[in-house]
């Protein structure tokens, strides 16, 4: 079933949606033990600016396989940086808003 899921992610989903990476295919890749594809998936999500729900999904135990990987740590750090920039922009909008 895992093979069918990864085949669907790689072969069919790109035909259905432009950025299929936002559905976290890395969880399937990590479950299958394919850390390289998982890291590529995470880096693609970052490139597409799909930053939502990482804090939930990345708590799953299969992510233990890559937590110490420099590429994973760099992706998480870059995500946090981008989120901080967004929060700062929102804070500036809130300051200028009327009560």
N, C-alpha and C positions, 0 to 999 in steps of 0.2 A: 504494500500500500504506500509506503514511503517513496519507493521508486516511481510509482504512478503519480504521486503528488509532485515530486520534483520535475518529472517529465511535463506535467501540466503547467507548472510554473514557468519552465523554460521554453516550452513549445507553443502552448495555447494562449496563455495569459497575455503575452506581448501583442497578440492579434486582437485582443479584446479591450485592452486599456494601454494608454501610452506609457504610463509609469507603473508597471506591475510590482516594482520593488517596494512600494509603500505598504504592501500586504505582508511584509516581513518573511520573505522566503528564506532568510538566514536561519530561522528557527528549524526549518526542515533540513537545511544543509548541515547544521550543527548536530541535529538528531542523527543524521546519517554519518556524522564524523568528518564531513568535508569542510574543514576550516577555511581553506582557500576560497571556495565559492561563497562561504558565509561572509568572509571579510570583504570580498568584492561586492556582495549585495549591500553590506552596511555602507561601504564607500559610495556606492551608487545612490543609496538613499540620501546620503549627505550631499552629493553632487546635485541631486534634484530638490534639495532643501526640504526633504520629508523628515521633519524633526519631531513630529508628534508621537507620543506613546513609547518612546524609547525607554523612558524611566520605568515603565511597567513591563514591557516585553523583555528587556535586557536583564531583568531580575531572575528570569527562568534559569534553572540549573544548567541547561546545556551551554549557556554562555560562559560557564566556568572554563570551557575548553580554550577560550580566547581572551579572557580577562587580562592576562599578563602579556598579551601580544602588543608590541609597540604600535602596530597599525590600528588595532582596536582602541587602544588608549588615546591615540592621536585623533581618531574619529570622534570619540566621546568628548575629548577636550574641545574640539572644533565645534561640535554641537552645542556644548555649554557656552562657548564664546558667542555663538550666533544668538542663542536664547537670551544671553545677557544684553546684547545689543538691542534686541527687540523689546526687552523689558525697559531698558533705558528710554527708548523712543516712546513707549507707552507712558512712562512716568512723566516725560516732558509734555505729552498731550494732556495728561491729567492736571498738571500745574497750570496750564493755560486755559483750562475749562472753567466756565462759570459754575458757581455752586448751585 
